[in-house]
Structure formats: structure tokens, C-alpha cells
């Protein structure tokens, strides 16, 4: 989520809703939610990665609730779409 906000310029809601992935040496595969561009999947496969796809918003990838403080000091809270999440802030 942080990479999507900082590096890809997504807002917090977009970043939390974006497909997730998990990479662990023990798995010997990339576990990814459906929703990544086909070009991305093809490039990873060309590099030798094995990919296991999961349905969108799969509970396997956990949930995230976050609050982001914007430059003007206002706060945005977003709850997980995978769970019954909520986010809030007290100023």
C-alpha cells in the first residue's frame, strides 16, 4: 500500500483496493491476486517466476486499515475491503 501511494501516486483508497501479492522463498512462487496487467504477469513469468493467482479481494492477503495525513493537515481514513474494516483519526 505504501509503495502504491508513494511510488505510483495512488490515493489511499486506490492503494488499499489494488491487487496484492506475497513472495516468500519457501513458496517457490509468487502468490498474486487477479487484477494485475497481463504484461506484468508475462514479464514475471519470462524472468522465471511461477505464479499462483487468487480471486480478487482474497482473505489470504489480509486486510489493511489506514489513516493518511495530507500536506494540508487533513486526515483520510480507509477501511479494508477484504474485511469489515474501518479507519478513523482524532485530531
PyMOL commands that place a pseudoatom at each C-alpha (Angstrom):
pseudoatom trace, name=CA, resn=UNK, resi=1, chain=A, elem=C, hetatm=0, pos=[0.000, 0.000, 0.000]
pseudoatom trace, name=CA, resn=UNK, resi=2, chain=A, elem=C, hetatm=0, pos=[2.791, 2.422, 0.890]
pseudoatom trace, name=CA, resn=UNK, resi=3, chain=A, elem=C, hetatm=0, pos=[4.582, 1.730, -2.404]
pseudoatom trace, name=CA, resn=UNK, resi=4, chain=A, elem=C, hetatm=0, pos=[1.358, 2.378, -4.337]
pseudoatom trace, name=CA, resn=UNK, resi=5, chain=A, elem=C, hetatm=0, pos=[0.872, 5.736, -2.600]
pseudoatom trace, name=CA, resn=UNK, resi=6, chain=A, elem=C, hetatm=0, pos=[4.492, 6.938, -2.595]
pseudoatom trace, name=CA, resn=UNK, resi=7, chain=A, elem=C, hetatm=0, pos=[5.879, 5.464, -5.815]
pseudoatom trace, name=CA, resn=UNK, resi=8, chain=A, elem=C, hetatm=0, pos=[2.791, 5.185, -8.017]
pseudoatom trace, name=CA, resn=UNK, resi=9, chain=A, elem=C, hetatm=0, pos=[0.834, 8.248, -6.842]
pseudoatom trace, name=CA, resn=UNK, resi=10, chain=A, elem=C, hetatm=0, pos=[-2.346, 6.379, -5.906]
pseudoatom trace, name=CA, resn=UNK, resi=11, chain=A, elem=C, hetatm=0, pos=[-4.676, 7.841, -3.326]
pseudoatom trace, name=CA, resn=UNK, resi=12, chain=A, elem=C, hetatm=0, pos=[-5.147, 5.774, -0.177]
pseudoatom trace, name=CA, resn=UNK, resi=13, chain=A, elem=C, hetatm=0, pos=[-8.440, 4.215, -1.282]
pseudoatom trace, name=CA, resn=UNK, resi=14, chain=A, elem=C, hetatm=0, pos=[-6.962, 3.115, -4.632]
pseudoatom trace, name=CA, resn=UNK, resi=15, chain=A, elem=C, hetatm=0, pos=[-3.849, 1.734, -2.952]
pseudoatom trace, name=CA, resn=UNK, resi=16, chain=A, elem=C, hetatm=0, pos=[-5.822, -0.354, -0.461]
pseudoatom trace, name=CA, resn=UNK, resi=17, chain=A, elem=C, hetatm=0, pos=[-8.132, -1.650, -3.221]
pseudoatom trace, name=CA, resn=UNK, resi=18, chain=A, elem=C, hetatm=0, pos=[-5.251, -2.562, -5.568]
pseudoatom trace, name=CA, resn=UNK, resi=19, chain=A, elem=C, hetatm=0, pos=[-4.374, -6.255, -6.052]
pseudoatom trace, name=CA, resn=UNK, resi=20, chain=A, elem=C, hetatm=0, pos=[-1.936, -7.677, -3.516]
pseudoatom trace, name=CA, resn=UNK, resi=21, chain=A, elem=C, hetatm=0, pos=[0.913, -10.190, -3.782]
pseudoatom trace, name=CA, resn=UNK, resi=22, chain=A, elem=C, hetatm=0, pos=[3.040, -12.290, -1.467]
pseudoatom trace, name=CA, resn=UNK, resi=23, chain=A, elem=C, hetatm=0, pos=[6.534, -13.570, -2.162]
pseudoatom trace, name=CA, resn=UNK, resi=24, chain=A, elem=C, hetatm=0, pos=[8.319, -15.979, 0.149]
pseudoatom trace, name=CA, resn=UNK, resi=25, chain=A, elem=C, hetatm=0, pos=[11.285, -18.185, -0.657]
pseudoatom trace, name=CA, resn=UNK, resi=26, chain=A, elem=C, hetatm=0, pos=[9.541, -21.190, 0.921]
pseudoatom trace, name=CA, resn=UNK, resi=27, chain=A, elem=C, hetatm=0, pos=[6.614, -20.885, -1.523]
pseudoatom trace, name=CA, resn=UNK, resi=28, chain=A, elem=C, hetatm=0, pos=[8.829, -21.004, -4.630]
pseudoatom trace, name=CA, resn=UNK, resi=29, chain=A, elem=C, hetatm=0, pos=[6.104, -19.000, -6.350]
pseudoatom trace, name=CA, resn=UNK, resi=30, chain=A, elem=C, hetatm=0, pos=[4.539, -15.548, -6.381]
pseudoatom trace, name=CA, resn=UNK, resi=31, chain=A, elem=C, hetatm=0, pos=[1.065, -15.562, -4.897]
pseudoatom trace, name=CA, resn=UNK, resi=32, chain=A, elem=C, hetatm=0, pos=[-0.916, -12.802, -6.562]
pseudoatom trace, name=CA, resn=UNK, resi=33, chain=A, elem=C, hetatm=0, pos=[-4.481, -11.587, -6.659]
pseudoatom trace, name=CA, resn=UNK, resi=34, chain=A, elem=C, hetatm=0, pos=[-6.139, -11.423, -10.045]
pseudoatom trace, name=CA, resn=UNK, resi=35, chain=A, elem=C, hetatm=0, pos=[-6.151, -7.901, -11.433]
pseudoatom trace, name=CA, resn=UNK, resi=36, chain=A, elem=C, hetatm=0, pos=[-2.524, -7.338, -12.372]
pseudoatom trace, name=CA, resn=UNK, resi=37, chain=A, elem=C, hetatm=0, pos=[-1.976, -6.400, -16.040]
pseudoatom trace, name=CA, resn=UNK, resi=38, chain=A, elem=C, hetatm=0, pos=[-1.238, -9.350, -18.339]
pseudoatom trace, name=CA, resn=UNK, resi=39, chain=A, elem=C, hetatm=0, pos=[2.018, -7.614, -19.339]
pseudoatom trace, name=CA, resn=UNK, resi=40, chain=A, elem=C, hetatm=0, pos=[3.153, -7.713, -15.710]
pseudoatom trace, name=CA, resn=UNK, resi=41, chain=A, elem=C, hetatm=0, pos=[2.349, -11.405, -15.353]
pseudoatom trace, name=CA, resn=UNK, resi=42, chain=A, elem=C, hetatm=0, pos=[4.082, -12.210, -18.660]
pseudoatom trace, name=CA, resn=UNK, resi=43, chain=A, elem=C, hetatm=0, pos=[7.206, -10.265, -17.636]
pseudoatom trace, name=CA, resn=UNK, resi=44, chain=A, elem=C, hetatm=0, pos=[7.386, -12.085, -14.290]
pseudoatom trace, name=CA, resn=UNK, resi=45, chain=A, elem=C, hetatm=0, pos=[6.963, -15.462, -15.997]
pseudoatom trace, name=CA, resn=UNK, resi=46, chain=A, elem=C, hetatm=0, pos=[9.680, -14.533, -18.514]
pseudoatom trace, name=CA, resn=UNK, resi=47, chain=A, elem=C, hetatm=0, pos=[12.006, -13.952, -15.546]
pseudoatom trace, name=CA, resn=UNK, resi=48, chain=A, elem=C, hetatm=0, pos=[11.296, -17.495, -14.391]
pseudoatom trace, name=CA, resn=UNK, resi=49, chain=A, elem=C, hetatm=0, pos=[8.724, -16.811, -11.677]
pseudoatom trace, name=CA, resn=UNK, resi=50, chain=A, elem=C, hetatm=0, pos=[5.933, -19.285, -11.055]
pseudoatom trace, name=CA, resn=UNK, resi=51, chain=A, elem=C, hetatm=0, pos=[2.663, -17.518, -10.325]
pseudoatom trace, name=CA, resn=UNK, resi=52, chain=A, elem=C, hetatm=0, pos=[-0.338, -18.717, -8.355]
pseudoatom trace, name=CA, resn=UNK, resi=53, chain=A, elem=C, hetatm=0, pos=[-3.388, -16.498, -8.868]
pseudoatom trace, name=CA, resn=UNK, resi=54, chain=A, elem=C, hetatm=0, pos=[-6.046, -15.895, -6.234]
pseudoatom trace, name=CA, resn=UNK, resi=55, chain=A, elem=C, hetatm=0, pos=[-9.526, -14.436, -6.631]
pseudoatom trace, name=CA, resn=UNK, resi=56, chain=A, elem=C, hetatm=0, pos=[-9.848, -10.663, -6.105]
pseudoatom trace, name=CA, resn=UNK, resi=57, chain=A, elem=C, hetatm=0, pos=[-10.128, -9.393, -2.519]
pseudoatom trace, name=CA, resn=UNK, resi=58, chain=A, elem=C, hetatm=0, pos=[-8.993, -12.775, -1.210]
pseudoatom trace, name=CA, resn=UNK, resi=59, chain=A, elem=C, hetatm=0, pos=[-8.772, -13.038, 2.576]
pseudoatom trace, name=CA, resn=UNK, resi=60, chain=A, elem=C, hetatm=0, pos=[-5.389, -14.779, 2.186]
pseudoatom trace, name=CA, resn=UNK, resi=61, chain=A, elem=C, hetatm=0, pos=[-3.811, -11.354, 1.692]
pseudoatom trace, name=CA, resn=UNK, resi=62, chain=A, elem=C, hetatm=0, pos=[-5.121, -9.963, 4.966]
pseudoatom trace, name=CA, resn=UNK, resi=63, chain=A, elem=C, hetatm=0, pos=[-6.735, -6.619, 5.479]
pseudoatom trace, name=CA, resn=UNK, resi=64, chain=A, elem=C, hetatm=0, pos=[-5.443, -3.115, 5.945]
pseudoatom trace, name=CA, resn=UNK, resi=65, chain=A, elem=C, hetatm=0, pos=[-6.975, -0.093, 7.619]
pseudoatom trace, name=CA, resn=UNK, resi=66, chain=A, elem=C, hetatm=0, pos=[-5.077, 3.147, 7.305]
pseudoatom trace, name=CA, resn=UNK, resi=67, chain=A, elem=C, hetatm=0, pos=[-5.146, 6.843, 8.089]
pseudoatom trace, name=CA, resn=UNK, resi=68, chain=A, elem=C, hetatm=0, pos=[-3.119, 9.251, 5.974]
pseudoatom trace, name=CA, resn=UNK, resi=69, chain=A, elem=C, hetatm=0, pos=[-2.297, 12.821, 6.960]
pseudoatom trace, name=CA, resn=UNK, resi=70, chain=A, elem=C, hetatm=0, pos=[-2.257, 15.040, 3.885]
pseudoatom trace, name=CA, resn=UNK, resi=71, chain=A, elem=C, hetatm=0, pos=[0.030, 18.026, 3.362]
pseudoatom trace, name=CA, resn=UNK, resi=72, chain=A, elem=C, hetatm=0, pos=[-2.688, 20.449, 4.497]
pseudoatom trace, name=CA, resn=UNK, resi=73, chain=A, elem=C, hetatm=0, pos=[-3.141, 18.511, 7.750]
pseudoatom trace, name=CA, resn=UNK, resi=74, chain=A, elem=C, hetatm=0, pos=[-6.467, 16.893, 6.894]
pseudoatom trace, name=CA, resn=UNK, resi=75, chain=A, elem=C, hetatm=0, pos=[-6.747, 13.171, 7.512]
pseudoatom trace, name=CA, resn=UNK, resi=76, chain=A, elem=C, hetatm=0, pos=[-8.193, 10.464, 5.305]
pseudoatom trace, name=CA, resn=UNK, resi=77, chain=A, elem=C, hetatm=0, pos=[-9.201, 7.086, 6.744]
pseudoatom trace, name=CA, resn=UNK, resi=78, chain=A, elem=C, hetatm=0, pos=[-9.867, 3.992, 4.644]
pseudoatom trace, name=CA, resn=UNK, resi=79, chain=A, elem=C, hetatm=0, pos=[-11.045, 0.591, 5.862]
pseudoatom trace, name=CA, resn=UNK, resi=80, chain=A, elem=C, hetatm=0, pos=[-10.218, -2.783, 4.345]
pseudoatom trace, name=CA, resn=UNK, resi=81, chain=A, elem=C, hetatm=0, pos=[-12.412, -4.061, 1.534]
pseudoatom trace, name=CA, resn=UNK, resi=82, chain=A, elem=C, hetatm=0, pos=[-11.413, -7.637, 2.429]
pseudoatom trace, name=CA, resn=UNK, resi=83, chain=A, elem=C, hetatm=0, pos=[-12.808, -7.472, 5.924]
pseudoatom trace, name=CA, resn=UNK, resi=84, chain=A, elem=C, hetatm=0, pos=[-15.273, -5.302, 7.790]
pseudoatom trace, name=CA, resn=UNK, resi=85, chain=A, elem=C, hetatm=0, pos=[-12.586, -2.729, 8.377]
pseudoatom trace, name=CA, resn=UNK, resi=86, chain=A, elem=C, hetatm=0, pos=[-12.781, 0.886, 9.366]
pseudoatom trace, name=CA, resn=UNK, resi=87, chain=A, elem=C, hetatm=0, pos=[-10.319, 3.677, 9.954]
pseudoatom trace, name=CA, resn=UNK, resi=88, chain=A, elem=C, hetatm=0, pos=[-10.606, 6.865, 11.942]
pseudoatom trace, name=CA, resn=UNK, resi=89, chain=A, elem=C, hetatm=0, pos=[-8.496, 9.621, 13.426]
pseudoatom trace, name=CA, resn=UNK, resi=90, chain=A, elem=C, hetatm=0, pos=[-8.712, 12.082, 16.284]
pseudoatom trace, name=CA, resn=UNK, resi=91, chain=A, elem=C, hetatm=0, pos=[-7.126, 15.457, 15.833]
for i in range(1, 91): cmd.bond("trace and resi %d" % i, "trace and resi %d" % (i + 1))
show_as sticks, trace
zoom trace
